[in-house]
């Protein structure tokens, strides 16, 4: 804690910057870095640890957990295309104006959120801005810019030039974003591409986006290339197409309602916390059932992730894709497990391995578990970098004990006592079942429309009552979970009764992808899906409304010459500091990577890790502050130039 406080105080004093830089480099050269897990892990948990030998299980569930490392070996650079709505409705006030403040528009909040993104991307990342109204506005857009000091400054200037006018044509803007990512040259293959879409509008007069089947076919191929993370602002936007874009691309859909539209930066921060901490790509899990033991995979609950069962149920695969640092995803595999005789438990285990392409190879090896039946062989693969070779791992297989009948004192035989089901497996089964109820009843059934939302609320309420009654005797520690789910369902029902379907769509998106989304507000994001990086960025984003209010207050002093006009050196000073922060950050990361193999006692490793984390966090805060100041100076400089660098009154 002392290291953190000292580092923060130094960074808050610009005159001590160079001294801190030298001190930081010295400390990192002499202090080793704490070791951390850097590989993806897959583990399994069966619903029961044992099954009586003479009993079959037609639906035996196995929970598969895929966990990303909290601290990856290396950071993956990303290319982000920000597709920003600048239609006329973005001029609408974000909240009712007061006498003492200039009205803050939705466009003002969008610019603030986008500048927050500029601050949080790393130097090696790139950002492109695609502005759109009734067409892509190329004169207000930019190509991919490296987030160096120059790139950040240019991005901020592009954002400051955004003006709202015209209608809303979302699909052409999306296609323009795809062109930007498709046209990458050089090291584009070493980068992950993402599309971040923010809009408050709807394409047609009915208040919703519409896509013909032909248009869906045209864009479906593009959606498989790059995840789309869509954000709806307010309650007038059409959530149907935004959810479609997110689902087809394996992205997410978030929204902020009318009372929380000022928190759009927080909603974006949750998303950025994941995009900037990608730990693995092309992650997939392959499970092979023990066919010789009669085990068969019936289906997999995988939510929004692709899964398939092949080779007659002897093999299944789950495509997990991108994993964020510290993220864990869960899937439920449903098996058919036959009864066995006492002699069968001593047989060899075997089955067929399917490579996902329809080619099945027989395998066999001997069992070493007494009274244990082999159910599944578990393998998985992933890449630590888009251009890296795939890492393939064989994980521990899934076994259950097959308990023989128990002899009583009279010589009779009875079935052994079966332990209680695993609470964690039960909880995930319940979550997947509720997701299926909501998605099937409302979203896929297209019950949610402008005319049917009241009826949709009634349907959801009835479905929930049936669901709760069905699970009330399950036990297994479900009481707290069911109480929490009831609150979430109540929120969806209330939203539908108010005529707002976006709450349901955002909830479905979050639980399908097992990722945090803003559900009316970033504060309502599912806690179980928030990673440490998401939490940190969300805390930083919560500071932005105060800055925005300070920038829009009309009670500012008059007769002030803005920095950036002739004789004003504020912009140049901030620019130099930004370059220094970027250099320091690169130096810290480089030296940390060199020191990671050094060995020392546990206390020294802990202190070094705390020092490193505090230093980078403090640099981020200082850089974020200076980027905001640069944005203010750039805006004022533009206003000064518009009046010939005269003294300007607010």
C-alpha positions as CSV (number, residue, x, y, z in Angstrom):
1,X,0.0,0.0,0.0
2,X,2.9,2.4,0.8
3,X,4.4,1.8,-2.7
4,X,1.0,2.6,-4.3
5,X,0.5,5.8,-2.3
6,X,4.1,7.1,-3.1
7,X,3.7,6.2,-6.8
8,X,0.4,8.0,-7.0
9,X,1.7,11.2,-5.3
10,X,4.7,11.3,-7.7
11,X,2.6,10.9,-10.8
12,X,0.2,13.6,-9.6
13,X,3.2,16.1,-9.7
14,X,4.3,16.7,-13.3
15,X,7.6,18.3,-12.2
16,X,8.7,14.9,-10.7
17,X,8.0,12.9,-13.8
18,X,11.5,12.4,-15.0
19,X,12.7,11.5,-11.5
20,X,9.9,9.0,-11.1
21,X,10.8,7.5,-14.5
22,X,14.4,6.8,-13.4
23,X,13.3,5.5,-10.0
24,X,10.8,3.2,-11.6
25,X,13.3,1.7,-14.0
26,X,15.7,1.1,-11.2
27,X,13.1,-0.6,-9.1
28,X,12.0,-2.9,-11.9
29,X,15.5,-3.9,-12.7
30,X,16.2,-5.0,-9.1
31,X,12.8,-6.4,-8.2
32,X,11.5,-9.7,-9.6
33,X,7.9,-10.2,-10.7
34,X,5.5,-12.5,-9.0
35,X,4.7,-15.6,-10.9
36,X,1.1,-16.0,-12.2
37,X,-0.9,-18.6,-14.0
38,X,-0.7,-17.8,-17.7
39,X,-2.5,-20.8,-19.3
40,X,-6.2,-21.6,-20.0
41,X,-7.6,-24.3,-17.8
42,X,-10.5,-26.6,-18.3
43,X,-12.1,-28.6,-15.5
44,X,-15.2,-30.7,-15.1
45,X,-17.7,-31.5,-12.3
46,X,-20.3,-34.3,-12.6
47,X,-23.8,-33.8,-11.1
48,X,-23.2,-36.9,-8.9
49,X,-19.9,-38.4,-8.0
50,X,-21.3,-42.0,-8.2
51,X,-24.1,-44.0,-9.7
52,X,-25.4,-47.4,-8.5
53,X,-24.2,-50.1,-10.9
54,X,-27.6,-51.4,-11.7
55,X,-29.1,-48.0,-12.5
56,X,-29.0,-46.0,-15.8
57,X,-29.0,-42.2,-16.1
58,X,-30.8,-40.9,-19.2
59,X,-29.8,-37.3,-18.4
60,X,-26.5,-37.2,-16.4
61,X,-25.1,-33.7,-16.4
62,X,-21.5,-32.7,-16.4
63,X,-20.4,-29.1,-15.9
64,X,-17.5,-27.9,-18.0
65,X,-15.6,-24.9,-16.8
66,X,-13.2,-22.9,-19.1
67,X,-11.1,-20.4,-17.2
68,X,-8.7,-17.8,-18.7
69,X,-5.6,-16.8,-16.9
70,X,-5.8,-13.6,-14.8
71,X,-2.6,-12.4,-16.2
72,X,-1.8,-13.5,-19.8
73,X,1.8,-14.0,-21.0
74,X,1.5,-11.1,-23.5
75,X,-1.1,-8.5,-24.3
76,X,-2.9,-9.0,-27.7
77,X,-3.1,-5.7,-29.7
78,X,-6.5,-4.9,-31.0
79,X,-8.1,-2.8,-33.8
80,X,-11.4,-1.2,-32.8
81,X,-13.8,0.5,-35.2
82,X,-16.1,2.8,-33.3
83,X,-19.4,3.2,-35.2
84,X,-21.0,6.4,-33.8
85,X,-24.5,7.6,-34.4
86,X,-24.5,11.3,-35.3
87,X,-28.1,11.5,-36.5
88,X,-30.3,14.4,-35.6
89,X,-31.8,12.7,-32.5
90,X,-28.3,12.7,-30.9
91,X,-28.9,16.4,-30.3
92,X,-31.7,15.5,-27.9
93,X,-30.9,16.5,-24.3
94,X,-29.6,13.7,-22.1
95,X,-31.6,15.1,-19.2
96,X,-34.0,18.0,-18.5
97,X,-31.9,21.2,-18.6
98,X,-31.7,23.5,-15.6
99,X,-31.3,27.3,-15.5
100,X,-27.6,27.2,-14.6
101,X,-26.4,24.5,-17.0
102,X,-26.2,24.3,-20.8
103,X,-28.1,21.3,-22.0
104,X,-25.9,18.2,-22.3
105,X,-26.9,16.3,-25.4
106,X,-26.6,12.6,-26.1
107,X,-23.9,13.5,-28.6
108,X,-21.9,15.2,-25.8
109,X,-22.1,12.0,-23.7
110,X,-21.2,9.9,-26.7
111,X,-18.1,12.1,-27.3
112,X,-17.1,11.8,-23.7
113,X,-17.5,8.0,-23.8
114,X,-15.5,7.8,-27.0
115,X,-12.7,9.9,-25.5
116,X,-12.6,7.5,-22.5
117,X,-12.0,4.7,-25.0
118,X,-9.2,6.8,-26.6
119,X,-7.6,7.0,-23.1
120,X,-7.9,3.4,-22.3
121,X,-6.6,1.8,-25.5
122,X,-2.8,1.0,-25.4
123,X,-0.2,2.5,-27.7
124,X,-0.1,-0.6,-29.8
125,X,-3.9,-0.6,-30.4
126,X,-5.6,1.2,-33.2
127,X,-8.9,3.0,-33.4
128,X,-11.0,4.0,-36.3
129,X,-14.1,6.3,-36.1
130,X,-17.0,5.7,-38.5
131,X,-19.6,8.4,-38.0
132,X,-23.1,7.8,-39.6
133,X,-26.5,9.4,-39.9
134,X,-28.6,8.5,-43.0
135,X,-25.3,7.4,-44.5
136,X,-21.7,6.9,-43.4
137,X,-20.3,10.4,-42.9
138,X,-16.8,10.0,-44.3
139,X,-15.7,13.6,-43.7
140,X,-16.2,13.1,-40.0
141,X,-14.6,9.6,-39.9
142,X,-11.0,8.5,-39.6
143,X,-8.9,5.5,-40.6
144,X,-7.2,3.3,-38.1
145,X,-5.0,5.4,-35.9
146,X,-2.3,4.0,-33.6
147,X,-3.0,5.2,-30.0
148,X,0.3,7.0,-29.7
149,X,0.2,10.7,-28.5
150,X,-0.3,11.8,-32.1
151,X,-2.9,9.2,-32.7
152,X,-4.9,10.1,-29.6
153,X,-4.7,13.8,-30.4
154,X,-6.0,13.2,-33.9
155,X,-8.8,10.9,-32.6
156,X,-9.9,13.5,-30.1
157,X,-10.0,16.2,-32.8
158,X,-12.1,13.9,-35.0
159,X,-14.5,13.4,-32.1
160,X,-14.7,17.1,-31.4
161,X,-15.8,17.7,-35.0
162,X,-18.8,15.4,-34.8
163,X,-22.1,17.1,-35.4
164,X,-25.6,15.6,-35.3
165,X,-28.0,15.9,-38.2
166,X,-30.0,13.6,-40.5
167,X,-31.6,10.2,-40.1
168,X,-30.3,6.8,-39.0
169,X,-29.0,4.2,-41.4
170,X,-27.2,1.6,-39.4
171,X,-26.4,-1.3,-41.8
172,X,-24.4,0.9,-44.3
173,X,-22.3,2.1,-41.3
174,X,-21.7,-1.5,-40.2
175,X,-20.6,-2.4,-43.7
176,X,-18.3,0.6,-43.7
177,X,-16.7,-0.7,-40.5
178,X,-16.2,-4.1,-42.0
179,X,-14.4,-2.5,-44.9
180,X,-12.0,-0.7,-42.5
181,X,-11.1,-4.0,-40.9
182,X,-11.0,-6.0,-44.1
183,X,-8.6,-3.4,-45.6
184,X,-5.9,-3.8,-43.0
185,X,-2.4,-4.2,-44.3
186,X,0.9,-5.3,-42.7
187,X,0.4,-6.7,-39.2
188,X,-3.4,-6.8,-39.5
189,X,-3.3,-10.6,-39.1
190,X,-1.6,-10.2,-35.7
191,X,-4.5,-8.2,-34.4
192,X,-8.0,-8.8,-33.2
193,X,-10.7,-6.7,-34.9
194,X,-13.8,-5.5,-33.0
195,X,-16.7,-3.2,-33.9
196,X,-18.2,-1.0,-31.2
197,X,-21.5,0.5,-32.2
198,X,-23.4,3.2,-30.3
199,X,-26.8,4.5,-31.5
200,X,-30.0,6.0,-30.1
201,X,-32.1,5.7,-33.2
202,X,-34.3,3.4,-35.2
203,X,-34.4,3.0,-38.9
204,X,-38.1,2.9,-39.6
205,X,-41.1,4.9,-38.5
206,X,-42.4,2.1,-36.3
207,X,-39.5,2.6,-33.8
208,X,-37.5,-0.5,-34.7
209,X,-34.7,-1.5,-37.1
210,X,-35.8,-4.0,-39.7
211,X,-33.7,-6.4,-41.8
212,X,-35.0,-8.3,-44.7
213,X,-33.9,-11.9,-45.1
214,X,-31.9,-10.9,-48.2
215,X,-30.1,-8.2,-46.2
216,X,-29.4,-10.7,-43.4
217,X,-27.8,-13.0,-45.9
218,X,-25.6,-10.2,-47.2
219,X,-24.2,-9.2,-43.8
220,X,-24.1,-12.7,-42.2
221,X,-20.7,-13.5,-43.6
222,X,-19.3,-10.2,-42.4
223,X,-20.7,-10.8,-38.9
224,X,-18.7,-14.0,-38.5
225,X,-15.5,-12.1,-39.0
226,X,-15.6,-9.5,-36.3
227,X,-17.5,-9.4,-33.0
228,X,-20.0,-6.5,-32.8
229,X,-20.6,-4.9,-29.3
230,X,-23.7,-2.8,-29.7
231,X,-25.0,-0.1,-27.3
232,X,-28.5,1.3,-27.4
233,X,-28.9,4.8,-25.9
234,X,-32.3,5.6,-24.4
235,X,-35.5,3.7,-25.0
236,X,-36.3,4.8,-28.5
237,X,-33.7,2.7,-30.2
238,X,-34.6,-0.6,-31.9
239,X,-33.0,-3.4,-29.9
240,X,-34.0,-6.2,-32.3
241,X,-31.3,-5.6,-34.9
242,X,-28.7,-4.7,-32.4
243,X,-29.2,-8.0,-30.6
244,X,-29.1,-9.8,-34.0
245,X,-25.8,-8.1,-34.9
246,X,-24.4,-9.1,-31.5
247,X,-25.6,-12.7,-31.6
248,X,-24.5,-13.5,-35.1
249,X,-21.0,-12.0,-34.5
250,X,-20.6,-13.5,-30.9
251,X,-20.6,-10.0,-29.5
252,X,-22.8,-8.4,-26.9
253,X,-25.8,-6.0,-26.7
254,X,-26.0,-3.4,-24.0
255,X,-28.3,-0.5,-23.4
256,X,-28.7,2.5,-21.0
257,X,-32.3,3.6,-20.3
258,X,-33.5,7.2,-20.3
259,X,-32.7,7.7,-16.6
260,X,-29.1,6.4,-17.0
261,X,-28.1,7.6,-20.5
262,X,-25.4,9.7,-18.8
263,X,-23.7,6.4,-17.9
264,X,-22.9,5.4,-21.4
265,X,-19.2,5.8,-20.7
266,X,-19.7,3.2,-17.8
267,X,-21.4,0.8,-20.2
268,X,-18.6,1.2,-22.7
269,X,-16.0,0.8,-19.9
270,X,-17.4,-2.7,-19.0
271,X,-16.9,-3.7,-22.7
272,X,-13.4,-2.2,-22.9
273,X,-12.3,-4.0,-19.8
274,X,-12.7,-7.2,-21.8
275,X,-11.5,-6.0,-25.2
276,X,-8.2,-4.7,-23.8
277,X,-7.4,-7.8,-21.8
278,X,-7.9,-10.7,-24.3
279,X,-6.1,-13.7,-22.9
280,X,-6.8,-16.4,-25.5
281,X,-8.4,-16.7,-29.0
282,X,-9.8,-19.6,-31.0
283,X,-10.5,-21.5,-27.8
284,X,-12.4,-24.8,-28.2
285,X,-13.3,-27.8,-26.0
286,X,-13.6,-31.3,-27.4
287,X,-15.3,-34.0,-25.4
288,X,-15.2,-37.7,-26.3
289,X,-17.7,-40.1,-24.8
290,X,-16.7,-43.6,-23.8
291,X,-18.7,-45.5,-26.4
292,X,-17.6,-48.9,-25.3
293,X,-19.1,-48.2,-21.9
294,X,-22.3,-47.2,-23.6
295,X,-21.9,-43.5,-22.8
296,X,-23.5,-41.0,-25.3
297,X,-23.6,-37.3,-25.5
298,X,-27.2,-36.1,-26.1
299,X,-26.8,-32.3,-26.1
300,X,-24.7,-29.4,-24.8
301,X,-26.1,-26.3,-23.1
302,X,-23.8,-23.6,-24.5
303,X,-25.9,-20.5,-24.7
304,X,-24.6,-18.2,-27.5
305,X,-21.5,-20.3,-28.2
306,X,-21.5,-22.7,-31.1
307,X,-21.6,-26.4,-30.1
308,X,-22.1,-29.6,-32.0
309,X,-22.6,-33.3,-31.3
310,X,-21.2,-35.7,-33.8
311,X,-20.3,-39.3,-34.5
312,X,-23.6,-40.6,-33.1
313,X,-23.1,-38.9,-29.8
314,X,-19.5,-40.1,-29.2
315,X,-18.0,-36.6,-29.6
316,X,-19.0,-33.0,-29.0
317,X,-17.3,-29.7,-29.4
318,X,-17.8,-26.2,-27.9
319,X,-16.4,-23.2,-29.7
320,X,-15.5,-20.8,-26.9
321,X,-13.6,-18.3,-29.1
322,X,-12.1,-15.2,-27.4
323,X,-11.5,-15.3,-23.6
324,X,-10.8,-12.2,-21.5
325,X,-8.3,-12.2,-18.7
326,X,-9.8,-13.6,-15.5
327,X,-12.9,-14.8,-17.3
328,X,-14.6,-18.2,-16.7
329,X,-17.3,-19.8,-18.8
330,X,-19.5,-22.7,-18.0
331,X,-21.3,-25.3,-20.2
332,X,-23.5,-28.2,-19.3
333,X,-23.1,-31.5,-21.1
334,X,-26.0,-34.0,-21.0
335,X,-25.0,-37.6,-21.1
336,X,-26.8,-40.9,-21.4
337,X,-25.1,-43.3,-19.0
338,X,-26.3,-47.0,-19.0
339,X,-26.4,-49.4,-16.2
340,X,-23.5,-51.8,-15.8
341,X,-22.8,-55.1,-14.1
342,X,-20.2,-55.7,-11.5
343,X,-17.8,-57.4,-14.0
344,X,-18.1,-54.5,-16.5
345,X,-16.4,-52.1,-14.1
346,X,-13.1,-53.9,-14.7
347,X,-13.1,-53.6,-18.5
348,X,-11.0,-51.3,-20.5
349,X,-12.2,-47.9,-21.5
350,X,-12.4,-46.7,-25.1
351,X,-14.5,-45.0,-27.7
352,X,-14.1,-42.8,-30.7
353,X,-12.4,-39.5,-31.1
354,X,-14.0,-37.1,-33.6
355,X,-11.9,-34.2,-34.9
356,X,-15.0,-32.1,-35.6
357,X,-14.8,-32.8,-39.4
358,X,-16.7,-36.1,-39.3
359,X,-13.6,-38.3,-39.0
360,X,-13.7,-40.6,-36.1
361,X,-10.8,-42.7,-34.8
362,X,-11.0,-45.5,-32.4
363,X,-9.0,-45.3,-29.2
364,X,-8.6,-47.5,-26.1
365,X,-6.6,-47.6,-23.0
366,X,-6.8,-49.3,-19.6
367,X,-8.7,-48.0,-16.6
368,X,-6.9,-47.5,-13.3
369,X,-10.0,-46.5,-11.2
370,X,-11.5,-49.3,-9.1
371,X,-15.3,-49.2,-9.4
372,X,-15.0,-46.1,-11.6
373,X,-16.6,-45.7,-14.9
374,X,-15.0,-43.5,-17.5
375,X,-17.5,-41.1,-19.1
376,X,-15.6,-38.5,-21.0
377,X,-12.2,-37.7,-22.3
378,X,-11.6,-34.0,-22.2
379,X,-9.3,-32.0,-24.6
380,X,-9.1,-28.4,-25.5
381,X,-7.0,-26.0,-27.6
382,X,-6.4,-22.2,-27.8
383,X,-4.0,-19.6,-29.1
384,X,-2.3,-17.1,-26.9
385,X,-2.0,-14.7,-30.0
386,X,-3.9,-14.7,-33.3
387,X,-0.7,-15.6,-35.2
388,X,0.6,-18.1,-32.6
389,X,0.4,-21.9,-33.0
390,X,-2.5,-23.6,-31.3
391,X,-1.8,-25.0,-27.8
392,X,-3.5,-28.4,-27.4
393,X,-4.1,-29.9,-23.9
394,X,-5.5,-33.2,-22.7
395,X,-7.3,-32.5,-19.5
396,X,-8.4,-34.9,-16.8
397,X,-11.2,-37.2,-17.9
398,X,-14.6,-37.5,-16.2
399,X,-15.1,-40.6,-14.1
400,X,-17.9,-41.6,-11.7
401,X,-17.9,-44.4,-9.1
402,X,-20.3,-47.2,-9.9
403,X,-21.4,-48.4,-6.4
404,X,-22.3,-52.0,-6.0
405,X,-25.4,-53.1,-4.0
406,X,-25.0,-53.1,-0.2
407,X,-25.6,-56.3,1.8
408,X,-27.7,-55.9,4.9
409,X,-27.7,-58.0,8.1
410,X,-30.3,-60.4,6.7
411,X,-28.2,-61.0,3.5
412,X,-30.5,-58.9,1.4
413,X,-29.1,-56.4,-1.2
414,X,-30.2,-52.8,-1.5
415,X,-29.0,-49.8,-3.5
416,X,-26.2,-47.7,-2.0
417,X,-27.0,-44.2,-0.6
418,X,-26.4,-41.6,-3.3
419,X,-24.7,-38.3,-2.3
420,X,-26.5,-35.0,-2.9
421,X,-26.1,-33.4,-6.3
422,X,-23.4,-30.9,-6.8
423,X,-24.7,-27.4,-5.9
424,X,-22.6,-25.6,-8.5
425,X,-23.8,-27.9,-11.3
426,X,-27.4,-27.4,-10.2
427,X,-27.0,-23.7,-10.3
428,X,-25.7,-23.6,-13.8
429,X,-28.4,-26.1,-15.0
430,X,-31.0,-23.7,-13.6
431,X,-29.4,-20.7,-15.3
432,X,-29.4,-22.4,-18.7
433,X,-33.0,-23.5,-18.3
434,X,-34.2,-20.0,-17.4
435,X,-32.2,-18.6,-20.4
436,X,-33.9,-21.1,-22.7
437,X,-37.4,-20.1,-21.3
438,X,-36.8,-16.4,-21.8
439,X,-35.1,-16.7,-25.2
440,X,-37.6,-19.2,-26.6
441,X,-40.8,-17.7,-25.2
442,X,-40.0,-14.0,-26.0
443,X,-37.0,-13.4,-28.3
444,X,-37.1,-16.3,-30.7
445,X,-40.9,-16.4,-30.7
446,X,-40.9,-12.7,-31.7
447,X,-43.5,-12.1,-29.0
448,X,-41.8,-8.8,-28.1
449,X,-43.1,-6.2,-30.4
450,X,-44.5,-2.7,-30.0
451,X,-48.0,-4.2,-29.8
452,X,-47.3,-7.4,-27.8
453,X,-45.0,-6.2,-25.0
454,X,-47.8,-6.1,-22.4
455,X,-48.8,-9.7,-23.4
456,X,-45.1,-10.7,-23.3
457,X,-44.9,-9.5,-19.7
458,X,-47.8,-11.7,-18.8
459,X,-46.3,-14.7,-20.6
460,X,-43.0,-14.2,-18.9
461,X,-44.7,-13.9,-15.5
462,X,-46.6,-17.2,-16.0
463,X,-43.4,-18.9,-17.3
464,X,-41.5,-17.8,-14.3
465,X,-44.2,-19.1,-11.9
466,X,-44.1,-22.5,-13.6
467,X,-40.3,-22.5,-13.6
468,X,-40.1,-21.6,-9.9
469,X,-42.7,-24.3,-9.0
470,X,-40.7,-26.9,-10.9
471,X,-37.5,-26.2,-9.1
472,X,-38.7,-25.5,-5.6
473,X,-37.7,-28.9,-4.3
474,X,-34.4,-29.2,-6.0
475,X,-32.4,-28.1,-2.9
476,X,-28.7,-28.0,-3.5
477,X,-28.3,-24.4,-2.2
478,X,-30.6,-22.9,-4.9
479,X,-32.5,-20.7,-2.5
480,X,-30.3,-17.6,-2.9
481,X,-29.9,-18.2,-6.7
482,X,-33.7,-18.4,-7.2
483,X,-34.2,-15.3,-5.2
484,X,-31.7,-13.4,-7.3
485,X,-33.2,-14.7,-10.6
486,X,-36.7,-13.7,-9.4
487,X,-35.4,-10.1,-9.1
488,X,-34.0,-10.2,-12.6
489,X,-37.3,-11.6,-14.0
490,X,-39.3,-9.0,-12.1
491,X,-37.1,-6.3,-13.7
492,X,-37.8,-7.8,-17.2
493,X,-41.5,-8.0,-16.5
494,X,-41.6,-4.4,-15.3
495,X,-39.7,-3.2,-18.3
496,X,-42.0,-5.0,-20.7
497,X,-45.1,-3.5,-18.9
498,X,-43.5,-0.1,-19.4
499,X,-43.2,-0.9,-23.2
500,X,-39.4,-1.3,-23.1
501,X,-38.1,-4.6,-24.6
502,X,-34.4,-3.6,-24.4
503,X,-34.0,-4.9,-20.8
504,X,-34.9,-8.4,-22.0
505,X,-32.6,-8.3,-25.0
506,X,-29.6,-7.2,-22.9
507,X,-30.3,-9.8,-20.3
508,X,-30.5,-12.5,-22.9
509,X,-27.3,-11.3,-24.6
510,X,-25.4,-11.2,-21.3
511,X,-26.4,-14.8,-20.3
512,X,-26.0,-16.3,-23.7
513,X,-22.4,-15.0,-24.0
514,X,-21.7,-15.2,-20.2
515,X,-20.4,-11.7,-20.4
516,X,-21.3,-8.5,-18.5
517,X,-23.6,-6.1,-20.4
518,X,-25.2,-2.9,-19.3
519,X,-28.9,-3.8,-18.6
520,X,-30.4,-0.4,-18.4
521,X,-27.4,0.7,-16.4
522,X,-23.9,-0.6,-16.0
523,X,-24.6,-1.0,-12.3
524,X,-27.1,-3.8,-13.2
525,X,-24.5,-5.8,-15.1
526,X,-24.4,-9.4,-13.9
527,X,-21.8,-9.5,-11.1
528,X,-20.7,-13.0,-11.9
529,X,-19.5,-12.0,-15.4
530,X,-17.5,-8.9,-14.4
531,X,-13.8,-9.4,-14.7
532,X,-11.3,-7.4,-12.5
533,X,-10.4,-5.2,-15.5
534,X,-14.1,-4.4,-16.1
535,X,-14.5,-3.4,-12.5
536,X,-11.5,-1.1,-12.6
537,X,-12.5,0.7,-15.8
538,X,-16.1,1.0,-14.6
539,X,-14.8,2.8,-11.5
540,X,-12.8,5.2,-13.6
541,X,-15.7,5.9,-15.9
542,X,-17.9,6.9,-13.0
543,X,-15.7,10.0,-12.6
544,X,-16.6,11.2,-16.1
545,X,-20.0,12.8,-15.4
546,X,-18.3,15.3,-13.0
547,X,-15.9,16.3,-15.8
548,X,-18.8,16.6,-18.3
549,X,-20.7,18.8,-15.9
550,X,-17.7,21.0,-15.4
551,X,-17.3,21.4,-19.1
552,X,-20.9,22.4,-19.8
553,X,-21.5,24.8,-16.9
554,X,-22.6,28.2,-18.1
555,X,-21.4,29.9,-15.0
556,X,-17.7,29.8,-16.2
557,X,-15.6,32.9,-15.8
558,X,-15.8,35.4,-18.7
559,X,-13.0,37.2,-20.6
560,X,-10.7,34.2,-20.5
561,X,-8.2,33.5,-23.3
562,X,-8.3,29.8,-24.0
563,X,-5.1,27.8,-23.9
564,X,-4.2,26.8,-27.4
565,X,-4.7,30.3,-28.8
566,X,-1.7,32.5,-29.6
567,X,0.3,32.8,-26.4
568,X,-1.4,29.8,-24.8
569,X,0.9,26.8,-24.2
570,X,-1.5,24.4,-22.5
571,X,-2.1,22.1,-25.4
572,X,1.6,21.8,-26.1
573,X,2.4,21.0,-22.5
574,X,-0.2,18.3,-22.3
575,X,1.0,16.9,-25.6
576,X,4.5,16.5,-24.2
577,X,3.3,14.9,-21.1
578,X,1.2,12.4,-23.1
579,X,4.3,11.4,-25.1
580,X,6.1,10.9,-21.8
581,X,3.4,8.8,-20.3
582,X,3.3,6.5,-23.4
583,X,7.1,6.1,-23.3
584,X,7.1,5.3,-19.5
585,X,4.3,2.7,-20.0
586,X,6.2,1.0,-22.8
587,X,9.4,0.9,-20.7
588,X,7.6,-0.5,-17.7
589,X,6.0,-3.3,-19.7
590,X,9.3,-4.1,-21.4
591,X,11.2,-4.4,-18.2
592,X,8.5,-6.4,-16.5
593,X,8.6,-9.0,-19.3
594,X,12.4,-9.2,-18.8
595,X,12.1,-9.7,-15.1
596,X,9.3,-12.3,-15.1
597,X,11.7,-15.2,-15.0
598,X,13.7,-13.9,-12.0
599,X,13.4,-15.9,-8.8
600,X,13.1,-14.4,-5.2
601,X,11.3,-15.1,-2.0
602,X,7.5,-14.7,-1.8
603,X,7.6,-11.3,0.0
604,X,9.8,-9.7,-2.5
605,X,7.7,-11.1,-5.4
606,X,4.5,-9.7,-3.8
607,X,6.0,-6.2,-3.3
608,X,7.3,-6.1,-6.8
609,X,3.9,-7.2,-8.2
610,X,2.1,-4.5,-6.1
611,X,4.6,-1.9,-7.2
612,X,4.2,-2.8,-10.9
613,X,0.4,-2.8,-10.7
614,X,0.2,0.5,-8.8
615,X,2.7,2.1,-11.2
616,X,0.8,1.1,-14.3
617,X,-2.6,2.1,-12.7
618,X,-1.2,5.5,-11.7
619,X,0.2,6.1,-15.2
620,X,-3.2,5.2,-16.7
621,X,-4.9,7.7,-14.4
622,X,-2.5,10.5,-15.2
623,X,-2.7,9.8,-18.9
624,X,-6.5,9.7,-18.7
625,X,-6.5,13.1,-17.0
626,X,-4.2,14.6,-19.6
627,X,-6.2,13.2,-22.5
628,X,-9.3,14.9,-21.1
629,X,-7.3,18.2,-20.8
630,X,-6.1,17.8,-24.3
631,X,-9.7,17.3,-25.5
632,X,-10.7,20.5,-23.6
633,X,-7.8,22.5,-25.1
634,X,-8.5,21.2,-28.6
635,X,-12.2,22.2,-28.3
636,X,-11.3,25.6,-27.0
637,X,-8.6,26.1,-29.6
638,X,-11.2,25.4,-32.4
639,X,-13.5,28.0,-30.9
640,X,-10.7,30.5,-30.6
641,X,-9.7,30.0,-34.2
642,X,-13.4,30.5,-35.3
643,X,-13.3,34.1,-33.9
644,X,-9.7,34.9,-34.9
645,X,-8.1,34.1,-31.6
646,X,-9.9,36.8,-29.7
647,X,-10.8,36.6,-26.1
648,X,-13.9,34.5,-25.9
649,X,-16.8,34.6,-23.5
650,X,-18.8,31.5,-22.6
